[in-house]
Amino acid sequence: MRHTKKTTLQITRITGSDETGKDRHSYLNLAHVNPEIADDDLLSIGKKLSNLQSFPVDGIGRVDSCLLAQEG
């Protein structure tokens, strides 16, 4: 049984590159998102927040998690 649902909006930003030219990333995690929010609505919010970032954005993601417990 699932308990304590949590949703996080994750914005992946490119913060530079390493010596081989591979992108370095940092993650902006915004917790306490309502787990019932629709994916399209969360993506829209993520896009708006991406416009405020000083680094280029590489991706917008949703991370859902919950605790699992046995009944009984």
ABEGO torsion letter per residue (X at the ends): XBBGBBBBBBBBBBAEBBAAGBBBBBBBBBBGBBAABBAAAAAAAAAAAAAABABBBABBBBBBBBBBBBBX
